[in-house]
Amino acid sequence: MPNQRATAPDATAPDAAASTAKGPQRPKRSESAKSGPVWLRPERPPRPRAVNRAEIVAAAIDLADADGLEALSLRKVAARLGIHVTSLYWYIDTKDDLLDLMGDALMGRQAHQPSPRAPWRDLLAELARSTYRVYREHPWLAQVQGRPGSMIGPDHLRHFEQSLACIADLNLDHESAVTVLVTLDDFVIGHALQRVARNQDDARLYGEQEQQARAAYMRDALDSGRYPHLADYRDDLGILIPDRFEAGLAIVLAGIAAYLDAR
């Protein structure tokens, strides 16, 4: 949002003068809402305690990683940076703006420059692994992107551009190209969030007694005769636990290849 020229306060309006003396005031939400996406608003110059958008976003990401997105607040971000929360509003108008910037910054970490000579399957595999890593490390990213009114920023657009470049040589129509990329994303993001949820569940176990109780429950279920196919796997149930991302990715890529061959 561009700065506006300051005007001298009316000497007959002491309240206005006192307000001006306090320095820049937090913009009203209605004013900031008229300005469009946060990336269209010039970044304001640093104040005496210099911070910038990148530092604010990095601090917010660290807090979300540590405590979850629900615990994130502008006040906590300001405290982490050693500034007053009112000073933070000089750089970030609303929490929604901050969430948009956080999501876009993480999309930038997925960006990669595809090799023009690599086969499309190698390019999509590299893209998938990069995306998987980011969502495993920052599972709240899905919440940021899925909230109502979320904005797509320049790094998100760059990621999508590079994703399309991975399959550019296939000369697909637009619908087929988007289908391929969305199918890959659905597997990668879904698998990442599932692994995170499973790890969180594991962290809630109450020691050996709880584990023994769960094992007994599984034994009784398999001995009941109600699950004959699953009972055949009673000695191999451990294979359900490890991260099978690479195996699943190979199946998805093979499916995409079959989809392309059938066109």
Backbone torsions as a table, in degrees:
resi	resn	phi	psi	omega
1	MET	NA	123.5	-177.5
2	PRO	-66.1	146.2	176.7
3	ASN	-70.6	147.2	176.8
4	GLN	-105.3	148.9	-179.3
5	ARG	-64.8	130.4	179.8
6	ALA	-75.5	144.5	176.7
7	THR	-116.3	149.8	-178.1
8	ALA	-67.6	136.4	179.7
9	PRO	-68.9	148.0	177.0
10	ASP	-67.4	128.5	-177.9
11	ALA	-62.7	-22.9	-179.4
12	THR	-86.5	1.0	-179.6
13	ALA	-120.2	78.3	-177.1
14	PRO	-59.6	-32.2	-179.9
15	ASP	-65.1	-40.5	178.6
16	ALA	-65.8	-39.8	179.1
17	ALA	-63.8	-42.1	-179.8
18	ALA	-64.9	-37.8	178.9
19	SER	-64.2	-41.8	179.8
20	THR	-64.8	-35.7	-177.8
21	ALA	-65.4	-21.8	-178.8
22	LYS	-77.5	-8.4	179.3
23	GLY	96.3	-171.9	-176.5
24	PRO	-58.2	136.0	-179.8
25	GLN	-99.6	155.0	178.6
26	ARG	-62.6	129.3	178.7
27	PRO	-67.3	147.5	176.4
28	LYS	-67.9	148.0	-178.0
29	ARG	-60.0	-37.1	-179.4
30	SER	-64.1	-33.8	178.8
31	GLU	-69.3	-45.2	-178.2
32	SER	-69.5	-29.8	-178.3
33	ALA	-66.7	-24.9	-179.8
34	LYS	-75.9	-13.7	-170.9
35	SER	-86.6	-6.5	179.2
36	GLY	81.8	-166.2	-178.4
37	PRO	-56.2	149.0	-175.7
38	VAL	-60.4	-28.9	-177.4
39	TRP	-71.4	-15.6	178.2
40	LEU	-86.6	-6.1	-179.8
41	ARG	-100.5	124.3	-179.1
42	PRO	-57.7	140.5	177.0
43	GLU	-69.7	131.4	-178.2
44	ARG	-72.2	150.3	179.7
45	PRO	-66.1	152.8	-179.0
46	PRO	-60.5	148.5	172.6
47	ARG	-92.6	-179.4	-175.9
48	PRO	-50.5	-43.2	173.2
49	ARG	-89.7	91.7	-167.0
50	ALA	-72.4	120.6	165.9
51	VAL	-134.3	168.4	176.7
52	ASN	-139.0	177.3	-177.3
53	ARG	-58.1	-42.5	-177.1
54	ALA	-60.8	-42.3	178.9
55	GLU	-65.8	-40.8	179.7
56	ILE	-63.6	-45.7	-179.3
57	VAL	-64.4	-42.0	179.0
58	ALA	-61.8	-41.9	178.4
59	ALA	-65.0	-40.5	179.7
60	ALA	-65.5	-40.1	178.3
61	ILE	-63.2	-43.4	178.3
62	ASP	-60.2	-42.4	-179.9
63	LEU	-66.4	-42.2	179.2
64	ALA	-64.9	-37.7	177.7
65	ASP	-64.4	-38.3	-175.1
66	ALA	-79.6	-41.7	-169.9
67	ASP	-119.0	-5.4	-177.1
68	GLY	92.8	157.1	-176.8
69	LEU	-66.8	-32.7	-177.9
70	GLU	-63.7	-28.8	-177.8
71	ALA	-86.9	-5.7	-176.1
72	LEU	-74.6	135.0	174.7
73	SER	-145.4	156.9	177.6
74	LEU	-63.8	-32.2	179.0
75	ARG	-63.9	-41.4	179.3
76	LYS	-68.5	-37.3	177.4
77	VAL	-63.4	-44.3	179.2
78	ALA	-61.6	-42.6	179.9
79	ALA	-62.9	-38.7	-179.8
80	ARG	-65.0	-33.1	-179.9
81	LEU	-86.6	-8.0	179.6
82	GLY	77.2	28.8	177.6
83	ILE	-126.2	163.9	177.4
84	HIS	-77.4	148.9	-176.8
85	VAL	-60.6	-32.8	178.7
86	THR	-65.7	-29.3	176.6
87	SER	-69.8	-29.7	179.7
88	LEU	-63.8	-31.9	-179.5
89	TYR	-69.6	-11.1	173.2
90	TRP	-67.3	-29.1	-175.7
91	TYR	-105.6	-33.1	-176.3
92	ILE	-127.6	121.1	-176.1
93	ASP	-74.7	-42.4	-175.0
94	THR	-141.1	163.9	176.1
95	LYS	-65.8	-33.4	177.4
96	ASP	-61.3	-40.0	176.1
97	ASP	-60.1	-42.9	-179.1
98	LEU	-63.2	-43.4	179.0
99	LEU	-62.7	-40.4	176.9
100	ASP	-61.1	-43.1	-179.8
101	LEU	-66.5	-38.9	178.5
102	MET	-63.3	-47.8	-179.8
103	GLY	-61.6	-41.4	-178.5
104	ASP	-67.9	-37.5	179.2
105	ALA	-61.8	-39.7	179.3
106	LEU	-72.1	-32.7	173.8
107	MET	-62.6	-33.3	177.6
108	GLY	-64.9	-29.0	178.3
109	ARG	-72.6	-16.0	176.6
110	GLN	-88.5	-11.8	-174.4
111	ALA	-64.7	142.1	176.6
112	HIS	-151.3	156.4	179.9
113	GLN	-100.5	105.7	-176.7
114	PRO	-65.1	141.0	176.4
115	SER	-73.2	128.9	-177.0
116	PRO	-66.6	-15.9	-177.1
117	ARG	-101.1	-8.9	-176.4
118	ALA	-76.5	146.5	175.6
119	PRO	-63.3	152.8	-175.3
120	TRP	-61.3	-34.5	-179.3
121	ARG	-66.1	-38.2	177.2
122	ASP	-66.0	-39.7	-179.3
123	LEU	-66.5	-44.0	179.1
124	LEU	-68.2	-33.7	177.5
125	ALA	-65.1	-41.9	177.9
126	GLU	-64.4	-42.6	177.6
127	LEU	-60.9	-43.9	-178.5
128	ALA	-63.6	-43.5	-179.0
129	ARG	-64.8	-39.1	178.4
130	SER	-64.6	-44.5	179.0
131	THR	-64.8	-42.7	179.9
132	TYR	-59.4	-44.2	-179.4
133	ARG	-60.2	-44.4	-177.0
134	VAL	-66.2	-43.0	-179.0
135	TYR	-72.7	-29.4	174.6
136	ARG	-67.5	-40.3	-177.8
137	GLU	-78.3	-26.7	-176.4
138	HIS	-136.0	68.7	-174.6
139	PRO	-63.0	-21.3	178.1
140	TRP	-69.4	-10.1	179.1
141	LEU	-58.2	-36.0	179.0
142	ALA	-62.8	-36.4	177.1
143	GLN	-65.9	-41.6	-179.5
144	VAL	-62.1	-45.2	-177.1
145	GLN	-73.8	-26.8	-176.4
146	GLY	-91.5	-2.9	-177.1
147	ARG	-76.2	150.8	180.0
148	PRO	-59.7	135.9	176.0
149	GLY	81.7	5.6	-179.8
150	SER	-64.1	147.7	-176.3
151	MET	-109.9	146.8	175.4
152	ILE	-93.5	122.4	-176.4
153	GLY	-99.0	-176.9	-175.7
154	PRO	-63.2	-36.4	178.8
155	ASP	-71.2	-33.9	175.6
156	HIS	-64.8	-43.5	177.8
157	LEU	-63.6	-38.3	178.9
158	ARG	-65.6	-39.0	177.4
159	HIS	-62.6	-43.9	179.5
160	PHE	-66.5	-38.9	177.1
161	GLU	-60.1	-45.1	-179.5
162	GLN	-70.4	-30.0	176.0
163	SER	-66.1	-43.7	177.3
164	LEU	-64.0	-34.0	178.9
165	ALA	-64.3	-28.4	-179.7
166	CYS	-63.7	-28.8	-176.9
167	ILE	-116.7	15.6	-176.8
168	ALA	-61.0	-36.6	-177.4
169	ASP	-70.5	-11.5	-179.7
170	LEU	-80.1	-13.3	178.3
171	ASN	53.9	46.2	179.7
172	LEU	-80.3	152.9	169.4
173	ASP	-70.6	164.6	-172.3
174	HIS	-60.1	-43.5	-178.5
175	GLU	-62.6	-43.0	-179.6
176	SER	-66.8	-40.0	-179.9
177	ALA	-62.6	-45.6	179.7
178	VAL	-66.1	-38.1	178.2
179	THR	-59.7	-44.1	179.3
180	VAL	-60.9	-48.8	-175.8
181	LEU	-69.6	-39.6	179.4
182	VAL	-67.8	-39.4	177.3
183	THR	-60.2	-44.1	178.2
184	LEU	-63.8	-44.9	179.6
185	ASP	-62.1	-42.2	-178.9
186	ASP	-59.1	-42.3	178.1
187	PHE	-66.7	-49.5	-173.5
188	VAL	-63.5	-50.9	-175.9
189	ILE	-69.2	-41.7	178.3
190	GLY	-61.5	-42.3	179.9
191	HIS	-65.3	-41.9	-179.6
192	ALA	-62.1	-45.9	-178.1
193	LEU	-67.4	-35.9	177.0
194	GLN	-63.0	-42.7	179.8
195	ARG	-64.9	-39.9	179.0
196	VAL	-63.4	-45.6	179.6
197	ALA	-61.3	-40.4	-179.9
198	ARG	-65.5	-40.7	178.2
199	ASN	-64.5	-37.6	178.1
200	GLN	-66.2	-38.8	177.1
201	ASP	-63.8	-42.2	179.2
202	ASP	-60.1	-35.5	-178.7
203	ALA	-68.3	-18.7	-178.2
204	ARG	-90.6	-1.9	-179.1
205	LEU	-62.6	146.6	-176.0
206	TYR	-104.8	53.6	172.9
207	GLY	80.1	-166.5	-172.6
208	GLU	-64.1	-37.7	-178.3
209	GLN	-61.2	-43.1	178.9
210	GLU	-65.5	-41.7	179.5
211	GLN	-63.6	-39.6	178.3
212	GLN	-65.0	-38.8	179.1
213	ALA	-63.9	-40.1	179.1
214	ARG	-68.5	-39.8	179.5
215	ALA	-64.2	-40.4	178.7
216	ALA	-64.5	-39.2	177.9
217	TYR	-60.9	-43.7	-179.7
218	MET	-65.9	-41.5	179.6
219	ARG	-61.1	-45.6	-179.4
220	ASP	-63.6	-38.9	-179.9
221	ALA	-65.3	-43.0	-178.6
222	LEU	-71.5	-28.6	179.2
223	ASP	-80.4	-9.1	-174.6
224	SER	-74.1	-19.1	-177.5
225	GLY	84.9	-2.6	-179.0
226	ARG	-81.1	-14.3	-175.8
227	TYR	-129.2	67.1	-172.7
228	PRO	-63.2	-38.7	-179.8
229	HIS	-68.6	-43.0	178.8
230	LEU	-66.5	-34.4	-179.7
231	ALA	-62.0	-29.5	177.0
232	ASP	-62.3	-20.1	-177.1
233	TYR	-101.0	12.1	-173.4
234	ARG	-56.8	-30.9	-180.0
235	ASP	-88.2	-3.1	-176.4
236	ASP	-127.4	22.1	-177.8
237	LEU	-63.6	-21.1	179.2
238	GLY	-62.8	-22.9	-179.1
239	ILE	-70.6	-14.0	178.2
240	LEU	-79.2	-14.9	-171.3
241	ILE	-89.9	-44.3	-175.0
242	PRO	-60.3	159.5	178.4
243	ASP	-70.3	113.8	-176.9
244	ARG	-105.3	35.8	-177.4
245	PHE	-61.2	-48.5	-176.0
246	GLU	-63.5	-40.1	178.1
247	ALA	-64.8	-42.9	178.3
248	GLY	-65.8	-38.7	179.0
249	LEU	-62.1	-41.2	178.9
250	ALA	-61.9	-38.8	179.1
251	ILE	-67.5	-43.1	179.6
252	VAL	-62.9	-44.1	179.3
253	LEU	-64.7	-37.4	176.3
254	ALA	-65.0	-37.9	177.3
255	GLY	-65.7	-39.9	176.7
256	ILE	-63.3	-40.9	178.6
257	ALA	-61.5	-42.4	178.0
258	ALA	-64.9	-39.0	177.2
259	TYR	-60.9	-42.3	180.0
260	LEU	-68.5	-39.5	180.0
261	ASP	-65.9	-29.2	-176.5
262	ALA	-83.9	-6.5	-178.1
263	ARG	-72.8	NA	NA
